[in-house]
Each structure stands twice: as C-alpha cells, then as structure tokens.
Amino acid sequence: MATETVAKPRTSMRVHVQKFGTFLSGMIMPNIGAFIAWGFITALFIPAGFFPNAELGKLVGPMITYMLPLLIGYTGGRMVYGVRGGVVGAVATMGVIVGTDIPMFIGAMILGPLTAWIMMKLDKIWEGRVKPGFEMLIDNFSAGIVAAAMAVVGMLVVGPIVKAFSNGASAVVEFLVTNGLLPFTSIFIEPAKVLFLNNAVNHGILTPLGTQQALEQGKSILFLLEANPGPGFGILLAFSFFGKGLAKASAPGAAVIQFVGGIHEIYFPYVLMKPMTIFAAIGGGMTGIFTLVVTGAGLRSPAAPGSIIAVYASTARDSYVGVTLSVLFATTVSFLIASVVLKASKAPAEDDLDQATHRMEALKGKKSSVSAALIGEGVGASGVAVLATPIKNIVFACDAGMGSSAMGASVLRNKIKAAGFPDVKVTNSAIANLTDTYDVVITHQDLTERAKPATASAVHVSVDNFMNSPRYDEIVELVEASNTEAGTTETTPAAAAAAGTAPAAAEAEAEQGPAGILVAESVVLNGHATTRDAAIDEAGQLLLDRGAVDSGYVDAMHEREESVSTYMGSFLAIPHGTNAAKDHIMKSAVSVIRYPNGIDWNGKEVKFVVGVAGVNNEHLHILSSIAKVFTNKAQVAQLEAATTVDEVLALFGKVNS
C-alpha cells in the first residue's frame, strides 16, 4: 500500500524576519538601561542640559562611542556562544569602533555574534583532541587570535561598510523628514507590530540611528515612531465603549497594561479579531508622528518598554508638550477610527477574543506572556491548561546541567513516551545555557527565579523531588491537552514501531555510552559516612581514586550542595560539581554508595549517594538507568536487599538492555 508523504512545511519569510528581529532585540533590550543612563547624563550635563557641567559632560562621548557598542557586541556574542563568545565579540567590536567616527551600534550587532559564531565553530574542530593539561592554553590563545583577527577585519572592512550604510539610512530619514513623509512610515510600522515584525526595524535601524541623531541634536523623533502608546491605547478604549462580550469586558484592563505597563502586544488580539481596526492604528501612528514633526519634539534615548512612564522619562527637556500632544492626538484619532469600525460592524466579530489571542500567539511563534490577562490560561475539556501551540521542547535545568536535570529529564521522557507523545523532546541543560526556545522549563524550586529571565515565554514548573514529583503527571496532562487541542497528530510507540521508527530502540541505542563509567570498584554497599558532607567526600573520593577528577571537583560538589540540594527523592542524592567546575573533570565516572541506616540530607532520608562527573554527556546513559531504577519501588527494594556489587551492576545494566 502506498504511503502518502507529507512535505515538511516551509518556514515563511515572516517567521525568518521575526527571528531576526528577536535576535536584534536580544542584543539591544538587555542594554536599554545603559542607553537610558546615557540619555540622563546627556540631558543633565551637556551645555543645553538641565545642569550644564563641562567636566561631567565628558562622560557623554565615551559612553556612546565605546561603552554602548561594546555592551551590544558582548551581549550579541554571549547570545551565540556564552561568556566566551561575549568576550571575543567585545574585542572584535573594538575594531569597528576605532575604524569609524560614528557610534557603531550596527557594527557591534554584526561583529559581536559573527565573531562568537566563528569561535564556536573553531572550538568544535579541536573539541576532544586537545591533550589533558593543554586545554586552558589552547582556549585562551585561540580566543585571543580570533578576537584580534576579527578586530582588524572590523576596523578595515566592516566599519567602513557599516558607516556607508548608516550614512545612507540617515540620508533617507532626513529626506522623509524634510519632505514631510515620515508619518507615512506608520503604514508599515503599525501592521508590522501586530505581526511581530517590528523588532527588525525598531532595534535594527531606528534605535541605532536615533541614538546617533540624539548625540548630534540632543533628541530624536525616531525613538517614538514605534514606541508611542497612543495608537494601541485608542483601539482598546474603543473596544471598552463599543466592543462586545469578553472583548469589551477585558479591554479596560488591557488598556491599563498597554498604556502604563508598556506591553503593546496585549492589543494585538483585538486588531486580529477586527482586522479593519488596523487602520485605526495606522491613523493614530501617522497623527502622532506628524505632531512630533510639527512641534520638533523627540526623546533623548529609547523608551522601552513603550510605557507612557518610560516615554516621559526619556523625553528631551524642550519636548514635553510635543510628546504629550503626540500621544494624545494619536490616541484620539485611533479611538475615533476604531469606534467607527466597531459601530459599523453589524455582524458579530469573526473570531472571539480567545481565538484571536491564539492566532496572535501562532503569529508570534510562542506563548504570549500577557495572554492570560485577556482570556486566562486556556483550558481543555479535562480542565488542564492548554497552550496555544503544541508542546515540542521541554527542558530540565539545573546549575551544572549534568546531574539532577539529566535524571529528571529521563524520568519525564519515559512518562511522555508512555503517554503516546514520542516526538516531544525532553532535554537537560545548565541554567547558564538556557535560551528562550523552550515550551516548558522545569527546575528545582530554588532555581526557578534564575531560569525565568532567560526563558520568559516558557511555562515554568518547580519541583523539589526529581524522581517522583507529582508535577510530572501534570506536565504529561498538559502535553496531552495542548497537543490534542492544537490539532496535532502524535505517533504512538506502537505506530512508530510499525512505521519503522522504533522510538524505544532509538532510545536504547542513544543510551549506549562508553564502557567503564560505572565499575565495580566505584560501588560501595556499606558506606561509612554519617553526615551529608562526609557522604559527599566519600563519593568524591571514589571519583578521585578513578582519576576521573581532581580535588577541586570535590570542593565544587560541596559548593553545589550549599546552593541547591541534590536530593532527588526515593532515598537518592546525586552530588556533583557546579557548572564552573567542569575543568576539574578528567574523564566521565559515576560512584554509587549505599547507606543502609540512612543519612540526614537536609531533612530528607538518603540511603543511596551517586557521585557524578561527566564529560560531553558520556555519563547520561548511566544516569538514565539510575533514574529508571529509582522510579520503580520494586527495584529500589532490590537495591536495598543487594548483597553483592554484581547485583547492583546487573540491576543498572538490565534497564539498558
């Protein structure tokens, strides 16, 4: 029988632009505070400032010439390749700074991530090939050589190109202003906001050009082209008076969030629900820009988020009247147009707010952080929360990303596969390596607040027991409800086997790690320690005896335990080093110690202590085996009753067969 092959859907240009804009935004947004600081210093101490001071005014030039581009270059490099990428990215950015005489923000956004990407690719070439003891030497010199070379490239090549582009873009803006055409940019900006395409324009072009303009003139109109809260505020006011049902009931609260909180995306579902209201946004935007042009008003620095508070905080000394009129007139025109659209609509809205919000999240490509303010969390038939899009990626995160998170991921992966969703990817990671690309993030309850900033759009779940947490069943229900509600067709294990995919076999193959990670010499049936710290020393000593780690790693095991407990549940603790201690690991190894009488582990009883040291995830197959054993009460009982080391090794070996 012929099998129909379904072509993989192509990623649209809109999605690519969104991702590009998000990447640019990721370099600018963390540094908005620095832009604002520069704006305050400029407003206060330049000759035309509130408190002119020639000495303090010396801060203005170096901050915009050196500090801001270096921060952007470092941030862009770190986004690509962590701190190592950030360092080489900042050094390379120095090249474009020295090679030009204008603020080199665009150059920093190019050189920072590009240099980090080159560094990452070169590191992969000699990964695993450097002889022990030479790692630091190779790492430092390779980073220095790459950074120096890219700084030269930046100075001689990238800098002049970016300067030419910047001059051209400035000329275009000047042409639009001179000919009174700048208000027409709203025809593109306002629809782009609703489609989440604005970041590429706002943070890729407007913020760099606006900052350069602010340096020369003390203010820039460009900072308010996209950030003006008036158009969205007017639309929400119109829904508050002339909307229907849930849209009318929720609009007043949304208006406060949008205008005061600066979260513009909260009005996007209302526009999607009544597409004709986009003309209200365009009309309001054009009016606001026209008002700024007529009054000559502008901001000293970017207003982010687009809150009226942030707008006033960034307003130039002579522009408060112009900015106020701009927001007021934009709101008024937007309100009037949207009101006409809503009153003229005799038929019910083509979509309710719930559907429009889900469509907005689909356009965005991930769950909206403000959607709950409109419709609450989506709920499926079973009463379980439902995400707007299918859950595809779940990550367990811990400090080092090689112990508790790996075991927790293994436990949940098995539960989700058993529920019939083998395509849902469950991985583990160090918190420092998290990116905002996951649907669900699971952390120990003491680490959740650290994980949230890097993964703001994900659903966060806190646990205190990685082996048998009741939250796992809730997550499985969430996957079932969301993936079914979203209309996905998952492949069950039986169907996958019939189709030749055999996920169980694939998992077994993936878990076949290098031999010798857990050996008989590293298994102790009767430990001598009576306290937590002594047990960590005992487990660490077994790793030392194997030549797997040095003494610094054992110290890091204690450091890790002081920050977050490695207690897993089911009488198990897995002490391991911090993320920063990976340089102290020579090879992957695992030690297992049983304490028949139990040990007090921060108020929890522990009978099994598993010391972990892993290189390149080689140890994960052993942790997966251990996780499977400790989620099975019968097998835990067999471990407690084992009389020989071979019984322990056999039990861990059987779950891999």
N, C-alpha and C positions, 0 to 999 in steps of 0.2 A: 504494500500500500504506500502510495506516495505521501511524503511528509511535507507539509507546507512550511517553507522557510520564511520567517518574518524578518524583514530588513530592520536593522538597528536604526532607530530614528536619528536623524541628523540634528546636531546641535545648531540652533538658529543663530543668525548674526546678532540678534538682540541679546541672546544669552552670553555670547562672547564679549559684547560690549559691556554687559552688566559685570561680568567677571573682571574685565579690565578696569572698569570704573571702581569696583570694590577694592582691587589691588592698589590703585592710586589712592583711594580714600584711606586704606590701611596705612599708607606712609604719611599722610597729612594729618589725619584725625588725632593720633596719639600725641602730636606735637602742637595741637591748636593752642594749648596753654602757653607754649613758648611764643607763638605768634601774638597772642593777646598781651603777654608780658612786654614784648617789643612795642606793641601798639600803645600801651600805657606809658612806657618810658618816652616814646616819641611825642605823645600828646602832652606830657608834662614838661619836658626839658628842652625841646628844640626852641629856637628863637621865637616861633609863633605859638608856643605851647602855653599851658596854664601858668607854669612857673619856670620861665626861661632860665637855664643854667648851663653855661658853656662847658663846665667841667663834666657834669653828669650827662650832658648831651653827647659826649664822646662815646657813650655806650651804643648809640643808635646804629652807626655804620658797621662796626664789627659784628654786632648781633645779627644783622640781616645779611651781611656778606659771608660770615663764617659760621656762626652758631646755627642758624636755621637750616642752611643747606647740609651741614654736617649731621644734624639731627635726622633730617629726612633720609640722607644716604645711609646712616646707620640703621634706621628703622627699616628701610627697604631691604637692606642686606640681611638683617635679622629675620625678616619675614620669610626669606628664601632659605637661609642656612644657619639659623640660630645666632648666638653671640659671635661665633667665628665669622659668619657671613657679615654681621654688622660691623665688625672691626675692619675687615678688608674693604667693605663698601664705603666706610667713612674715609679711609685713606685714599681710595680712588676718587672720591668726591672732591678731595682737596685739589686734585688736578684741574677739574673744571672750574673751581673757584679761582685759582691763580691764573688760569688761562683766559679769563674774561674780566670785564669791568662792570658787569651787571649781576644782581642776585641770581645765583644759579640753581633755582629750585628744580626746574625741569631736568637740568643736567644731573642733579642729585638723584632724581627719580629714575634716571636711566642707568647711571654708573653704579649706584648702590646695589640694586638687585642683580644687575648683569655681572658685576664682579663676584658677588656671592654665589651666583649660579656657576660661574667658571670654577671657582674654588671647590664647590661641591662636586662637580664632575671630575676634577683632577684628583680629589681625595679618593673617589671611588676607584680610580685606576690602580692606585697602590694600596688600597684597603686590604689588609690581611697579608701583605707581602713584606711589611717592614719588620726587621728583626727586633726581638724584645730588647728594650733599653734604648732604642733609637727613635721611638715614637714621638717624643716631645721635640727632639731635634728636627725631625722631618716636618712635623706640624708647624713649628714656628718659622722655619726658613721658607717652606713652601708658601705660607701665608704672606710673609714679607716680600717674597719675589713677585707673587701675583699682584699684591696690592701696589707695589712700586711700579710694575709694568702698566697696570691699568690707570694709575695716576698720570703717567706720561701720556697714555692714549687719551685720557680725559683732557689734558692740557692742550695737546696738539691737534686732536681730531674732534672729539665730542664737543668740547667747549665752543669752538668757532661755529660748528653746525647748529648747536642749540641757540647760540647768540643770534645767528641769522634768522632762525625760526621765531625767536622771541621778538626780534625787531619787526618781522613781518606781521606777527599776530598783533603787536602793539599798533602797527600802522592800520590794520583792519579795524581795530577797536576805535582808533582815532577817527577813521573815515566814517564809521557808523555814528559816532557822537557828533562830529562836525555836520553831517548831513541829516541829523535828526532821525536816524534809522535804528538807533539802539533799542527803542521799545519793541521793535518787531522781533527781537530775539526771543520774546516770550512765546511766539508761535512755535518755537522749537523746545524751549526750556520747560514750559508747563506740561506738555504731553510727556516729555522725557521723564519728568518727576514721577508721574503716575506709572510709567513703565520701568522705573528704576534704572534709567539710563543717564541720570543727571550727574552721577559722580565722575564719570569720564570727562564731562565738560567742566563741572564746578571745580574739582580738585586737580584735574589735569591741566587746565588752562586758566580759568578765572582767578583762582587763588594765587598762583604764581604771578600772573600779570597784574592783579590787583595789588599785591604786595610791592611790586616794583613801582607801580604808579603811586602808592601811598608813600614810598620813600621819597619820591620826587615832589609830590604835591601835598603830602600830609594826610591824604584821604583818597578813597577810590570808590566809584559807583559800582564797580564790578563785584564787590563783596555782597551786594544786596540784590543782584539780579535773580539769584535762585533762593536766597535765604529769607526773602520778605514773607512774613507770616500772613500778610493781608489776604491774598487770593484764596488760600485754603480756609482761613477763618470766615470769610464771607460765604463760602459754599456751605460750611457747617451751620452758620447762622440761618441760612435759607432753609436747610433741612429742619432746623429747630422750629421754624414757624410754619413751613408749608410741606414738610415731609409727611410720611405715613408710617404707621406701625412702629416696628423696632427702630427703623432709621430715625424717625422723629424723636423717639424716647432717648436714644443714645447720643444724638448729635450734640446736645449741650455739654455733656461731659467730655465728648471728643473735642469740642471746640476749646475747652479749657486746656486739655492736654496739648493740643496743637499750638495754641497761641502762647501759653505760658511755659509749657514744657519744651516746646520746640520740636516735637515729634511729628513731622509733617506727614509721614506715611499713614497716619490714622485717618486722614480724609480721603485717601486713595480709593477705598472700597465704595464710598459714596459716589465718586465720579464713575467708577466702573458700573455701579448699579444704574446710574443715569448718565450714559456717555455724553449726552448733549451738554452736561454741566462743564465739560472741559472748556467750552467757550467762555464760561464764567471765569475760570482760572486764567485763561489767556487774556481776556479783557482786563481782569484785575491786575495781572502782571504788567501788561503794557501801560496801564494807567500809573502804576507805582513807579515804573522806570521813567516814564515821561515827567512825572513830578520831580524825580531826582535830577533829571537833566535840566529842567527849568530852574530849580532852586540851587543847583550846583552842590547838592548835598552828597555825602558819602560816609563811609566807615573808615576807621584807622586800620582795622585788622579784621580777619574773618569772624563772622558771627556763627558759632557752632556750639550747640545746635541752634536751629533757626527760631529761637525763642525771642519774644519781644524784650525780655530782660537782657539776653546776650546782644541783641541789636543795639539797645541803648548803651550798654556797657562799651560797645565798640564804636559808637558814633563820634565823629570828629567834633571839635569844640564849636565850630560855626554851623553845624548841620542838624541840630536837634529839631528845629522847626521843619526843615525839609524832609527829614526822615519820618517825623511824626505824620506829616501830611501825606507822604508816600504810602505809609501803612494804612492810614485812614481812608484815603481815596481808593486804594487797591481793594480794601475790604468792602467799601460801599459799592463800587462797580461790580465786583464779584457777587456780592449779595443780590443786587438788583437783577443781574442776568440770570443767576441761578434761580431766583424766585419766579421769574417769568417762565423759565423752563419747567419748573415743578408745577406751577399753577396751570400751565397749558397742557400738562400731561393728564389726560382723562383716564387712560388705562392704568392699571396697577403697574408698579415697577416690573421690568422684565426679569429681574432677579431680586430675591430678597437679600438682606444685608449679609446673612450667613454665607450664601453662595458667592456674593461679590467679594467677601473677605477671603474665602478660599481661593477665588480666582486671582485676587491680588497676591496671595502667598505663592500661587503657582507661577505668576509672572516674576515674583522676586526670586523664586527658586528655593525658598526655605521658609520655615515657620516665622511669622511675624511676631516680634516681641510685644506688640501692642494689640494684637487681635483679640485677646481676652477682654480688653476694655470695651470692645464693640459687641461681641457675642458670647463671651465667656469661653472656656475651653470646650471644644467640640465634644459631643458625647454620642457614642454609638448606641446601638439597640440594647447592649448589655449594660449600659451605664458607665462604660470605661471611656476615658478620654481618648479622643481621636485626633491625630494630627492632620493637617491639611494635605500633606503629601505622604506617600508610603515611606516607612522607615527602612532605610537601606544600610546605614552605618551606625553602629553602636561602639563606643569606646569605654574601656575601663582605664582610669587614670590614677596613678599614684606618684609618689615623689620620684622614684627611680625608674618605674615602668618595667621592672623585671621580676617582681615577686608577687605581691598580693594582687596586683592588677592582672597579671598573667593567669593566676589561678581563678580569679573571679570571672575573667573572660571565658575560660574553659568551661566553667560550670554553666554560665548563661548560654554559651554557644550550643551546648548539648541540649539544654531545655528548649531553645528556639528551634533547633533542628527537629527535635521530637515533636514539636507542635506543627511541623509541616512547612517551615519557612527557611529552607537551607540557603536561600540567596541573601538573607540578611547577614551582613558582615559584622562580626564581633571581634574587635582587636583590643590591644592594650597599649598604653603609651605613658611616658613620663609627662607630668603636667607642663613642664617647660617646653615640650614639643607639641602641645595641642594647637590646633588651628580651628577656625570656625567653619568646619566642613562636616561635622557630625550631627546626626539627628538626635541621639541620646548620649549623654555623658554620665557615667557612673563613677562616683568617688567615695572614699571614706568620708564620714560626716565631718571630720576635722579638716578636710581638704577641699570641700565643695566651693567655698568662697574664693579659693585660689584658682579654681578651674573656670569659674564663671566669666571673668573678664575676657579670656581667650576664646570662649565658646558661647557668646552671648545669645545666639539664636537657637541653641540646642535646648532640649528638655534635660534638666539636671535631676539626678536621683542620688540620694545619700544613703549609704548603708554603714552598718557597724559590724556586720558579720558576712564575710565574703563567701563562706561555704554554703550556708543555709538561710540566707536572708529572705524574708517573706516578700521583699521588694522585687525579687526575681520573677515571681509569679505575676506580679502587677505589670512588669515590663513585658512579659510574654503576652498578657492580655492586651496591652497597648499595641503590640505588634500585630496581633490578630485583628483587633478592631480597626486600627488605622490602615493596614494593608488591604483588608477586605473592604473597608469603607471607601478607600481610594480607588477601588475597582481593579486592583492588581490580581493577577493570576499567578499564584506561587506554585512551585514544583514540589510535590510531596516527596519524601525519601523513596517511596515505592515507585512513583512515576519517574523519578530521576534515575533509579536503577534500571527501570525498563527502557529508558531512553539512552542508557549507556553512560550517564554522567556519574552514577555511583558516588554520592557525596560521602557516604561512610568510608568507602575505600579511599577516596581522595584525602579524607581527614587522617586515616591511618597512615597513608603514605607520607603526608605532611609531617606527621609526628615522629617519623623515624629519624631521630637525631643521631649525632656521633656517639659512638660507644664510649664507655668509661666515665661518663659524667657522674653516675651513682655506682659506686663499687662497694664490695663487702667491707673494706677497711674503713669506710666512711659511715657505717651503720653501727650504732651502739644501742643495745637493748635495755641497758640499765644505766642511765646517766647518773652522775654523782652530784650535779648541781642541785641546790635547794632554793635558789632565787632566780629571778628573771635575768639579771645581769650576768650571773655566773653561768646560766644556761647559754646565753649568747656567746660568752667566752669559750665555752666548751664546744659549741657548734662551729665557732670561728676557728678554733684550734685544729679541728679536723680538716678544715679547708686549707689552713696553713701547712699542715702535715702533708697534704697532697701537692703542695707547691702551686696551688691554684691562685692564692692571693698573698699579699704581704701584710705586715702588721697594721698598716694604715687602714686596710679594709675592715679589720675587726673594730677599730676605733669608729669607723663610719657606720658600722652596724649598730653600735650603741647610740651614735648621733641620730640615726634614723628612728630608733625606738623612742627617743626622747621627744621627737617632733610628732610622730603618728605611730600608734601601736600597730604591730604586725600580727596581732591576734586575728585568726581567720574564722574561728568558730569550730565546732566539732573537736574540741580539745587540741587544736592545732595552732602553732605560731610559726611564721617563716621569716626569721630575722635576716635582713640583707642590708647592704650598704646604701648610701644616698646616691643620687644621680651623679654628683660630682666625684664620687669615689671609683668610677669605672676604670680610671687609670691604674688603680691598685689591683686589678684583676689580671692574672697571667693567662688563665685558661678557665673554661667553664667547669664547675663542680657543684655537687649537692651533698650535704651531710644530713643524716637522719639520726636523731637521738630520742629514745623513749624514756619517759619518767613515769614508772608505774604508780607512784604515790601522788603524782601531780605537782605542779608548781603554780604559785600565785602569779599570774601575769596581768598586772594592772586590774586586779579584782576578778579576773577570769581564770578558770582552771585549765591548765595546759598539760597534756601528757605526751605530746609529740612536738619536737622542735626540729624544723628543717632549715638548715643554713643554706643560703643560695648565693652563688656567684656566677654570673652569666656573661659570656662574650658573644655578640652578634646573635642573640636569641637562641643559642645552641641548647640552652637548658630548658627551653619551654616545653619540650615533649615530656620531660620528667615531671615538671610542674603540672602539666595536663593530666598525667597519670595519677599524681598525688591528689589532685582536685577530684578526679573521678572516684578515687577510693574513699575520700573523706566526705563525700556526699552520699555514701552508701553505709547505713548504720551496721549492716551485717559485716561489711569489710573492715570497718573501724573496729568492730569486736574481734575480728580475726587478727588484726594488728596487735590489739591488747593481749591476746592469748598466745601470740607467736613465741616460740621457744628458741628459734634459731634465726640467724641473719638471712639464711637462704629463703626462709618462709617470707620474710619482708620483701626481699628482692623479687621473689616469684610473684607475690601479690601485685607489686607495681608493674612487673613485666606482663602479667596476664591482661591488664586493661589496655595494653598496646597491641595485643595480638588480634 
